[in-house]
């Protein structure tokens, strides 16, 4: 790669991001050469991989993530791209499974991506991470929240979302605080994400003085969870916190209502996909979930929401804004690095400070985790997920998440 001249570096410094909006308004000026991960040789499109479940039970989430990535890439390209080169999104279906996750990773590397931005199920990310790592291709995750992913990622894995130990703590504080729960049941599906969140919540519940009266797994993909709910009910919980995915969550809501069970049903951030509302119908009313803020509740995301709707004739899903920011932060890292080499992009990602993402300022710690993860609770009202409560800056008081 030809070294950057002083003039080149001056041009690169003019990367502008709309404050708080994450929109690239002028061309990104980086002198990008060929990368050791198969860059495009200084010409042609710069390829960014997006692995996501594009088929199967979690397909709606995966399609949403892919659509958000394309919105971000389109904005970069309309602003002139990176040194005049367009960003190209390369998709791969990981089907939320370990086997397909590994195959999707290899497919993206064969397609010569220089970085990866995406993911949904932590279980699909686990085998993919070392595959990317061996080629020094950085992986910025938008929705995969299991702590082990960055803990063992050797500094090449990043997140624009939070971690399950953060979410588990918020869930425990909410259940034992505003809900006044003493007896808490935890239900997962044995996937990497769901089991990890359940374990994190169990630890935090005990620390908060609550009692975990039930912790077990259901079998995903079933049509009747009445026996599971009846077993949970026998432990007399105040709250059941379900840490699995939205396909099962909708059925749990519906069948809990039909059984006349009185305990409160809560869920984690994988239960906020709009599909759950169609499955549960009126049984979803009042349902509470822990999640990162949704697109409609982020003022800085207004332009993104409009662009997403225009492109897809649909509202953006819960992880769309985190994928949008993942693609944008990768584009900035490529610009800052002045290279499409994976090692250089990784180094640039670690140096990013307070990047103005639409989800808030983004800075990564040494592991690659976001330094300011924010979890709130949302509640289903009038057939939609609505911002409900969040902890204030002290972490001790719950306040209205919509107005504070």
C-alpha positions as CSV (number, residue, x, y, z in Angstrom):
1,X,0.0,0.0,0.0
2,X,1.3,3.5,-0.9
3,X,2.0,5.5,2.3
4,X,-0.4,8.4,2.9
5,X,0.9,11.9,2.1
6,X,0.3,14.8,4.4
7,X,-2.4,16.0,2.1
8,X,-4.0,12.5,2.1
9,X,-4.1,12.6,5.9
10,X,-5.6,16.0,5.9
11,X,-8.3,14.9,3.6
12,X,-9.0,11.9,5.8
13,X,-9.5,14.0,8.8
14,X,-12.5,15.7,7.2
15,X,-14.7,12.7,7.8
16,X,-17.8,14.3,9.2
17,X,-20.5,12.6,11.2
18,X,-23.7,14.5,12.1
19,X,-23.4,14.9,15.8
20,X,-25.6,12.4,17.5
21,X,-27.0,11.1,14.2
22,X,-24.1,9.0,12.8
23,X,-24.8,10.2,9.3
24,X,-21.8,10.5,7.0
25,X,-22.3,13.8,5.1
26,X,-19.2,14.0,2.9
27,X,-17.0,11.5,1.2
28,X,-14.8,9.4,3.4
29,X,-11.3,10.1,2.2
30,X,-9.1,7.2,3.0
31,X,-6.3,5.7,0.9
32,X,-7.2,2.1,1.2
33,X,-4.9,-0.5,-0.3
34,X,-5.2,-4.3,-0.6
35,X,-5.7,-6.2,2.6
36,X,-4.2,-9.4,4.0
37,X,-7.8,-10.5,4.3
38,X,-8.4,-10.2,0.6
39,X,-9.1,-6.5,0.0
40,X,-10.0,-5.2,-3.4
41,X,-6.5,-4.0,-4.3
42,X,-7.1,-0.3,-4.0
43,X,-10.0,-0.3,-6.4
44,X,-13.5,-1.7,-6.5
45,X,-15.9,-2.1,-3.6
46,X,-14.9,-2.5,0.0
47,X,-16.7,-5.6,1.2
48,X,-18.2,-5.8,4.6
49,X,-19.7,-9.1,5.7
50,X,-23.1,-9.4,7.4
51,X,-23.8,-12.8,9.0
52,X,-27.4,-13.2,10.2
53,X,-30.2,-15.7,10.4
54,X,-31.9,-15.1,7.0
55,X,-34.0,-18.3,7.3
56,X,-35.5,-20.3,10.1
57,X,-37.4,-19.1,13.2
58,X,-35.2,-16.0,13.7
59,X,-35.4,-14.9,10.0
60,X,-37.3,-11.7,10.7
61,X,-34.6,-10.5,13.0
62,X,-31.9,-11.5,10.5
63,X,-33.6,-9.8,7.6
64,X,-34.0,-6.7,9.7
65,X,-30.3,-6.7,10.5
66,X,-29.4,-7.1,6.8
67,X,-31.8,-4.3,5.8
68,X,-30.2,-1.9,8.4
69,X,-26.7,-2.7,7.1
70,X,-27.8,-1.8,3.6
71,X,-29.3,1.5,4.8
72,X,-25.9,2.4,6.4
73,X,-23.9,1.3,3.3
74,X,-26.2,3.3,1.0
75,X,-25.6,6.4,3.1
76,X,-21.8,6.0,3.0
77,X,-21.9,5.4,-0.7
78,X,-24.2,8.4,-1.5
79,X,-21.7,10.5,0.5
80,X,-18.9,9.3,-1.8
81,X,-17.9,6.1,-0.1
82,X,-14.4,5.5,1.3
83,X,-11.9,7.3,-0.9
84,X,-14.3,7.1,-3.7
85,X,-14.8,3.4,-3.3
86,X,-18.2,2.0,-2.4
87,X,-19.1,-0.2,0.5
88,X,-20.6,-3.5,-0.5
89,X,-22.6,-5.5,1.9
90,X,-22.0,-9.3,1.6
91,X,-24.6,-11.4,3.4
92,X,-24.4,-14.9,4.8
93,X,-27.2,-17.0,6.4
94,X,-26.0,-18.4,9.7
95,X,-29.5,-19.8,10.6
96,X,-28.7,-19.1,14.3
97,X,-26.8,-22.4,14.5
98,X,-23.2,-23.2,15.3
99,X,-22.7,-25.3,12.1
100,X,-24.2,-22.7,9.8
101,X,-22.4,-20.0,11.7
102,X,-19.0,-21.5,10.9
103,X,-20.1,-22.0,7.2
104,X,-21.3,-18.5,7.0
105,X,-18.0,-17.2,8.3
106,X,-16.0,-19.2,5.7
107,X,-18.4,-18.0,3.0
108,X,-17.7,-14.4,3.9
109,X,-13.9,-14.9,4.0
110,X,-14.1,-16.6,0.6
111,X,-16.0,-13.5,-0.6
112,X,-13.0,-11.4,0.5
113,X,-14.7,-9.3,3.1
114,X,-12.3,-7.0,5.0
115,X,-14.5,-6.7,8.1
116,X,-17.7,-8.2,9.5
117,X,-20.6,-6.3,11.1
118,X,-23.6,-8.3,12.2
119,X,-24.7,-11.5,13.9
120,X,-27.8,-12.2,16.0
121,X,-27.5,-15.5,17.9
122,X,-24.5,-15.9,20.2
123,X,-24.4,-19.6,19.4
124,X,-23.7,-18.9,15.7
125,X,-21.0,-16.4,16.6
126,X,-19.0,-18.8,18.9
127,X,-17.5,-20.9,16.1
128,X,-17.3,-18.0,13.7
129,X,-15.0,-15.9,15.8
130,X,-11.8,-18.0,15.6
131,X,-12.4,-18.4,11.8
132,X,-12.4,-14.6,11.4
133,X,-9.6,-14.3,13.9
134,X,-7.2,-16.6,12.0
135,X,-7.5,-14.2,9.1
136,X,-7.3,-11.1,11.3
137,X,-10.7,-10.0,10.1
138,X,-12.4,-7.8,12.8
139,X,-16.0,-8.7,13.8
140,X,-18.3,-6.0,15.1
141,X,-21.4,-7.6,16.6
142,X,-24.7,-5.8,16.8
143,X,-26.8,-8.3,18.7
144,X,-24.7,-11.2,20.0
145,X,-24.5,-10.5,23.8
146,X,-22.9,-13.5,25.4
147,X,-20.0,-12.3,27.5
148,X,-17.6,-15.0,26.3
149,X,-17.6,-13.6,22.8
150,X,-15.5,-10.6,23.6
151,X,-13.8,-12.2,26.7
152,X,-12.2,-14.8,24.4
153,X,-12.1,-12.7,21.2
154,X,-8.4,-11.8,21.5
155,X,-9.2,-8.1,20.8
156,X,-10.6,-8.7,17.3
157,X,-14.3,-8.8,18.4
158,X,-16.3,-5.7,19.2
159,X,-19.9,-4.9,20.1
160,X,-22.3,-2.0,19.5
161,X,-24.8,-3.8,21.8
162,X,-24.3,-4.7,25.5
163,X,-23.5,-7.9,27.3
164,X,-25.8,-10.4,29.1
165,X,-24.1,-9.8,32.4
166,X,-25.2,-6.1,32.1
167,X,-28.7,-7.1,31.0
168,X,-29.0,-9.8,33.7
169,X,-28.2,-7.2,36.4
170,X,-30.8,-4.7,35.1
171,X,-33.4,-7.5,34.9
172,X,-32.7,-8.6,38.5
173,X,-32.9,-5.0,39.8
174,X,-36.2,-4.4,38.0
175,X,-37.8,-7.7,39.2
176,X,-36.8,-7.2,42.8
177,X,-37.3,-3.4,42.7
178,X,-40.4,-2.0,40.8
179,X,-42.0,-5.4,40.5
180,X,-41.4,-6.3,44.2
181,X,-40.6,-9.9,43.3
182,X,-39.2,-12.2,45.9
183,X,-39.6,-15.6,44.1
184,X,-38.2,-15.6,40.6
185,X,-38.3,-18.4,37.9
186,X,-35.9,-18.4,35.0
187,X,-36.6,-20.2,31.8
188,X,-34.2,-20.5,28.9
189,X,-33.7,-22.7,25.8
190,X,-30.1,-24.0,26.4
191,X,-28.7,-21.8,23.6
192,X,-25.5,-19.9,24.3
193,X,-27.4,-16.6,24.5
194,X,-30.4,-17.7,26.5
195,X,-28.5,-19.9,29.0
196,X,-25.9,-17.1,29.5
197,X,-28.6,-14.5,30.2
198,X,-30.4,-16.8,32.6
199,X,-27.2,-17.5,34.5
200,X,-26.4,-13.8,34.7
201,X,-29.9,-13.0,35.9
202,X,-29.7,-15.8,38.5
203,X,-26.5,-14.5,40.0
204,X,-27.8,-10.9,40.1
205,X,-31.2,-12.0,41.6
206,X,-29.4,-13.7,44.5
207,X,-27.2,-10.7,45.0
208,X,-30.3,-8.5,45.1
209,X,-31.8,-10.6,47.9
210,X,-34.3,-12.5,45.7
211,X,-34.8,-16.3,45.5
212,X,-34.5,-18.3,42.3
213,X,-37.2,-20.9,42.7
214,X,-36.8,-22.4,39.2
215,X,-34.2,-22.5,36.5
216,X,-34.5,-24.8,33.5
217,X,-34.8,-25.0,29.8
218,X,-37.6,-25.6,27.3
219,X,-37.2,-27.3,23.9
220,X,-37.4,-24.6,21.2
221,X,-39.6,-25.2,18.2
222,X,-42.5,-26.8,20.0
223,X,-46.2,-25.8,19.7
224,X,-47.3,-26.4,23.3
225,X,-45.5,-25.1,26.4
226,X,-48.4,-25.7,28.8
227,X,-46.6,-28.5,30.6
228,X,-43.6,-26.2,31.1
229,X,-45.7,-23.3,32.3
230,X,-47.6,-25.6,34.7
231,X,-44.3,-26.9,36.1
232,X,-43.1,-23.3,36.6
233,X,-46.3,-22.4,38.3
234,X,-45.9,-25.2,40.8
235,X,-42.9,-23.3,42.3
236,X,-45.1,-20.3,43.0
237,X,-43.0,-17.6,41.4
238,X,-43.8,-13.9,41.4
239,X,-42.1,-13.5,38.1
240,X,-41.0,-15.8,35.2
241,X,-38.1,-14.3,33.3
242,X,-37.8,-16.0,29.9
243,X,-34.4,-15.5,28.3
244,X,-35.0,-17.3,25.0
245,X,-36.1,-16.1,21.6
246,X,-39.3,-14.4,20.3
247,X,-40.8,-17.5,18.6
248,X,-41.2,-19.2,21.9
249,X,-42.0,-16.0,23.8
250,X,-45.2,-15.4,21.9
251,X,-46.5,-18.9,22.6
252,X,-45.6,-18.6,26.3
253,X,-47.6,-15.3,26.5
254,X,-50.6,-16.9,24.8
255,X,-50.6,-20.2,26.7
256,X,-49.9,-18.5,30.1
257,X,-53.1,-16.5,29.6
258,X,-55.1,-19.5,28.5
259,X,-54.0,-21.4,31.6
260,X,-55.0,-18.5,33.8
261,X,-51.6,-18.2,35.5
262,X,-51.1,-15.2,37.6
263,X,-47.3,-14.7,37.8
264,X,-45.8,-11.9,35.8
265,X,-44.0,-12.9,32.5
266,X,-40.9,-11.0,31.5
267,X,-38.4,-11.6,28.8
268,X,-35.0,-10.6,27.5
269,X,-34.0,-8.6,24.4
270,X,-34.5,-11.5,22.0
271,X,-38.3,-11.3,22.7
272,X,-38.9,-7.8,21.4
273,X,-39.3,-8.7,17.7
274,X,-42.7,-7.5,16.4
275,X,-43.4,-11.1,15.4
276,X,-44.1,-11.9,19.0
277,X,-47.0,-9.5,19.0
278,X,-48.7,-11.3,16.1
279,X,-48.2,-14.7,17.8
280,X,-49.5,-13.6,21.2
281,X,-52.2,-11.2,20.2
282,X,-54.0,-9.6,23.2
283,X,-52.0,-11.9,25.5
284,X,-49.0,-9.7,24.9
285,X,-50.7,-6.7,26.6
286,X,-48.5,-5.6,29.6
287,X,-45.6,-7.9,28.7
288,X,-42.3,-6.4,29.9
289,X,-38.8,-7.0,28.4
290,X,-35.3,-5.9,29.1
291,X,-33.6,-4.5,26.0
292,X,-31.3,-1.9,24.6
293,X,-33.4,1.2,23.5
294,X,-35.4,0.7,20.4
295,X,-35.1,2.8,17.3
296,X,-38.3,4.7,17.7
297,X,-37.2,5.8,21.2
298,X,-33.9,7.2,20.1
299,X,-34.2,10.8,18.9
300,X,-30.9,10.6,16.9
301,X,-32.4,7.6,15.0
302,X,-35.2,9.6,13.3
303,X,-33.5,9.9,9.9
304,X,-32.5,6.3,10.0
305,X,-36.1,5.2,10.8
306,X,-37.4,7.2,7.8
307,X,-34.7,5.8,5.5
308,X,-35.4,2.3,6.7
309,X,-39.2,2.6,6.2
310,X,-38.6,4.1,2.7
311,X,-36.4,1.2,1.7
312,X,-38.3,-1.6,3.3
313,X,-41.9,-0.4,3.7
314,X,-41.7,-1.6,7.3
315,X,-40.6,-0.4,10.7
316,X,-37.1,-1.2,11.8
317,X,-36.7,-4.0,14.3
318,X,-35.0,-4.0,17.8
319,X,-31.4,-4.5,16.6
320,X,-31.5,-2.5,13.4
321,X,-29.9,0.7,14.9
322,X,-27.1,-1.4,16.5
323,X,-26.4,-2.9,13.1
324,X,-26.5,0.5,11.4
325,X,-24.0,1.8,13.9
326,X,-21.8,-1.3,13.4
327,X,-21.5,-0.7,9.7
328,X,-20.8,3.0,10.2
329,X,-18.2,2.4,12.8
330,X,-16.4,-0.1,10.6
331,X,-16.5,2.4,7.7
332,X,-14.9,5.0,10.0
333,X,-12.2,2.5,11.2
334,X,-11.3,1.7,7.6
335,X,-11.0,5.5,6.9
336,X,-9.0,6.0,10.0
337,X,-6.7,3.1,9.2
338,X,-6.1,4.2,5.7
339,X,-6.1,0.5,4.9
340,X,-8.3,-2.5,4.2
341,X,-6.0,-4.8,6.1
342,X,-7.8,-6.5,9.0
343,X,-5.1,-5.8,11.5
344,X,-5.1,-2.1,10.7
345,X,-8.9,-1.9,10.9
346,X,-8.9,-3.7,14.2
347,X,-6.3,-1.2,15.6
348,X,-8.4,1.7,14.4
349,X,-11.5,0.3,16.0
350,X,-9.7,0.2,19.4
351,X,-8.8,3.8,19.0
352,X,-12.3,5.1,18.3
353,X,-13.5,7.4,21.0
354,X,-17.1,8.7,21.3
355,X,-18.1,8.0,17.7
356,X,-21.5,9.7,17.3
357,X,-23.6,6.6,16.7
358,X,-27.4,7.0,16.6
359,X,-27.5,4.7,19.6
360,X,-25.2,7.1,21.5
361,X,-21.4,7.7,21.7
362,X,-19.4,4.6,20.9
363,X,-16.1,3.8,22.5
364,X,-14.7,0.3,22.9
365,X,-12.8,-1.0,25.9
366,X,-9.7,-3.3,25.6
367,X,-11.9,-6.4,25.1
368,X,-14.0,-4.7,22.4
369,X,-17.1,-4.1,24.5
370,X,-18.9,-0.9,24.4
371,X,-18.1,1.3,27.4
372,X,-21.6,2.7,27.8
373,X,-24.1,-0.2,27.3
374,X,-27.7,0.9,28.2
375,X,-30.5,-1.4,29.0
376,X,-34.1,-0.3,29.7
377,X,-37.4,-2.1,30.1
378,X,-40.1,-1.9,27.5
379,X,-43.8,-2.8,27.9
380,X,-46.4,-3.8,25.4
381,X,-49.1,-1.1,25.2
382,X,-51.7,-0.8,22.4
383,X,-50.1,-3.6,20.5
384,X,-46.5,-2.1,20.5
385,X,-43.4,-2.2,22.5
386,X,-43.1,1.1,24.4
387,X,-40.2,2.5,26.5
388,X,-41.1,1.9,30.1
389,X,-38.5,2.3,32.9
390,X,-34.7,2.7,33.2
391,X,-32.2,3.2,35.9
392,X,-30.9,6.7,36.4
393,X,-27.2,7.6,36.3
394,X,-26.7,6.5,39.9
395,X,-28.0,3.0,39.0
396,X,-30.2,3.1,42.1
397,X,-33.5,4.8,41.0
398,X,-35.9,3.8,38.3
399,X,-37.2,6.6,36.2
400,X,-39.5,6.9,33.1
401,X,-37.5,5.7,30.2
402,X,-39.5,7.7,27.7
403,X,-39.1,11.2,29.2
404,X,-35.9,11.1,31.1
